[in-house]
Amino acid sequence: MKKIVPFIILILSFISCNNKNTQVNNTSSQTNEKNKTIMVGIYVYDYPFGYLSNGQIGGFDYDIMNEIAKSSELEIDFTAMKFEELMPALSSKQIDIIIAGMTVTEERKKLVNFSKEYYKSSQAILVDKDNEYINTFDDLIGKRVGVINGTIGYSYISKKQGININGFDTGSSALLALKVEKLDAAVFDKVTCEHYAKNDNSIKLVEDPNYPIEDYAIAVRKEDTELLQKINDGLTEIINNGTYQQLLDKFFQ
C-alpha cells in the first residue's frame, strides 16, 4: 500500500497540471478573439466620405469609423475597395464591416445587417454648365449617364427605361467622361455632386426634389450581432459627446 500511494499522488498531480494548462490555453484563446483586428472595407474615391491623400485614407466615413472604434474599444484596420467589391468581400469574410456612404435598402437588408443611420442624403445630377435640358431624373431618358458601379444611383437609373447607362469604378472617372463630352450627365450622392460642382466651374449641380432622402449606415454580416451592437453603442456615444457634430462641421461646411 505504501508503494501505491506515491504513484497515485503522481498521477493526480499530472492531471492537475494538465487542467491548469488547458485553462490557461482557453483564456489565451478568448483574449486573442477579443483583441482581434476587425477589417473595415471603405470606398475612398469620392470626397467627402472617403478619399486618398498622399496614399493616406481620409474622409467623413474614415473618421466616423475610427471614433466609433475608439469608443467601443475595437481594434480596426482599413482596406480600400471599389464600391461594387464591398458586399462580396463582406460575404466572403475578407472584411468584417462596410462603411462607404452606403444607402440602406430592402434588398441590401436581406444580405446584411445595418447600424443606425449616421447620415442622410439623396442622389443628384451633374451636367455641363451650359446644359439647359436636364432638370430632373426623367430628363435623363435617352441620354448617356455615368454612375458608380454597385451604388444606389446605378440601381435607380437602371430601373428607368431608355437611359444609356455607363458604369464607372469611381466618381472622378465618370466626371472626366462628362467633361470630355462622352456623357450627358453623371449621377452621384448629393454631397459628392456639390463638392465637384463647387470646385469645377465647367459643371453644375441639378437637384430633383422628387428624389427620396436616403439613410446611410454601416453594414456587417447577419451573424455578427455583437459587433453590430458595439458599432451602434459607439455611434450613440460619439453623437452624445459632440464628436459627431465636430466631424459634420469638418466635412460638410
N, C-alpha and C positions, 0 to 999 in steps of 0.2 A: 504493500500500500504506500509506503514511503517513497518508493521509486516512481509510482504512477502520478502522485500529486504534482511534483515539479513539471512533469510532462503536460499535464492538463493546464497548469498555470501558463506554460509557454504558449500553448495553442490559443488560450483566451487572450493573451497579450497580443498575439499576431492578429487575431480577429479585430481587436480594439483598434490597433494601428491602422488596419485597412479601412475601418469605418470612418476614422478621423480623416484619412486621406481622401475618401470618397466625398465627405462633407466639404473639405477644402476645395476639391475639384468642382463640385456643384456650385459653390459660392463664386468661384472664379468664373464659371460659365455664365452665371447670372449677371455678374459685373460687366463682362465683355458685351453681353447682349444689351445691357442698359446704356453702355458708353459707345455703342457702335455708331459709325458715321452714317447719317441719313443723306442720301443723294437727292439733290434737287435739280430737276430739269427746268431750264429757263430759256425763254426766247429773248434774244438780246440784239435784235436788228432794227428796232424802231424806237426812237426816243418818244416819250419819257419813261415808258415802262421798263425797257431794257436796252442797253447799248454797250458797245465795247469802246474803250478809250485807251490807246496805247497798250492794247492787249488785256486791259483790266475791265471786269464786268462792273457796270453801274446801272442806276435807274431806280425808279419807284418800286418795282417788284423786288429787285435785289435788296434794297434797304428794308422794305417791309418784312421780307422773309428772314433777314438777319436779326431784326428786332424781335420778331416772334420767337426765333430760336433762342435768343438770349434770355427772353422772359420765361420760356418753357424749359430751359436747360437742355436743348437739343444740340447735338454735335452735327453740323451740316457741311456739305460741300456742294458746289455748283457745277453743272455741266451744261454748256451752251448747245442748243439744238435748234433745228428748223422746227417751225410750229407743227407741221404735219408728222414729225417724228415723235412728238411728245407722248401721245396716247399709246402708241405701240410700245414705246420704251417703258412706260409705267406698267403696262400689262405683262411685259416680259421680265420685269424686275431689274431692268438696267438702272432705273431711277425709282425713288420712293414718293416723290412729291412733284407736282407740276405747279409752277407759278409763271403765268405768261399772259396776263391780261385776258384770261380765258373766260368766255361767257358761259354762264350756267344755262344749259338747255335740257329738255326732257330726254333727248337722245343720248346726251353725254351722261346724264344721271343714271341711265341703265347700265353704264360701264364703270363708273367711278362714284365715289362719294365726294361731295363738295363741302368746303368750310363755309362759315358765314361769309356773306359778301363783304369785300373790302373796297370796292369802288363801283360806281355806276357810270355808264357811258352809253353811246349809241354809235351807229355807223354813219359815215358822211362820205361825200364825193369830192374828189379833186379833179379840176379841169383846167385847161388853158385860160389865162386871164381874159382873153377876148371871146371866150365861148359864151354865147347867149342862149343856146338852145337846150342845154341840160340844166334843169332846175329841180327835178325830183327823180326818184329812182325809176319811175315809169318812163322817163325820158331816155333811159339807158337802152331801151329796146331798139335793136338794130345797130347798136354801137359796139365798138371794141372796148372792153372793160377789163382792167387789171385788178386782180385780187391776190391775197396771200393764200397759198395752198393750206387747206385744213381749217381755215378760220370760219367764224360765223358769217363774215362778209361773203366768202366763197359760197357757203351753203345758201345764203339768202339770194344771191344773184343767180345761182344755178337753177333756182325754182322759177325764175321768170323766163318765159319763152321768148326766143328771138334775140337774146343777148349773146354776143361773141365773147365768151369768157377766155381770158388769158391768165393762167396761174403762175405765180412767182414765189420764190423762196423767201424773199424779203420785200418790205415796202419800198426800200430805196431802189430796188431793181425795177419795180413797177413804175415808180416815179420817173426814172430815167427813160423808160419806154414812152411814158406820157410826154416828156419834154422833147423827145425826138419824133413825136407825132406817129408812133406806132400804135398808140392807144388814143381813144377819145376821152377816157375818164379812168380814174382809179378809185377803188373803194377800200377804206380802212376804218378803224375806230376813230371817232370824232377827235379825240385828243391828239392822236398822231397826225391827222389831217391838219389840225390847227397849227401844230408845230411846223409842218412842212410849208404851209401857206404863209406863216409868219416870217419864215426865213428865206423865202424864194418868191420874189415879186412877179415871176413869169407864170405863176399858177394862182388859183383861187379856190376857196372852200365853198361847197354847196351843201346846205343842210336841208333835209326833208323832215318837216315837223311831224309827218305821219309815221316815221320810223320809230319803233318802240325803244324804250330805255332797257338796257341790259345790265345784269348783275355780273360782276367779275368775282371769281372765287378761286381758292386753292384746291387742287384735286389730289386725292390719294386713292389707293386701291380699296375695294369694298371691305376687305377683311381687316384693314388697318384702322380699327375703330379707336384704339388707344392713341395712336399718332394723330388722328383727326381731332380728338378731344384736346390734346396738347396744343395743337395749332389754334383751335378755337379759343382756348384759355389764354394763349399768348396774344392773340389778336384783341381779345377783350381788354387785356391788361394794357396794351400799348395805346388803345383808344382812350381808356380811362386816365392814364397818366400823362396824356398830352403828346406823346411821341408821334402818334399817327398824324395829328394836326400839323406838327412840325414838318413831317415828310410831305404832306399835301402842299404846304406853303413853299417847300423847297422845289418841288417839281411842277406845280400847276399854277404858279403865279407869274 
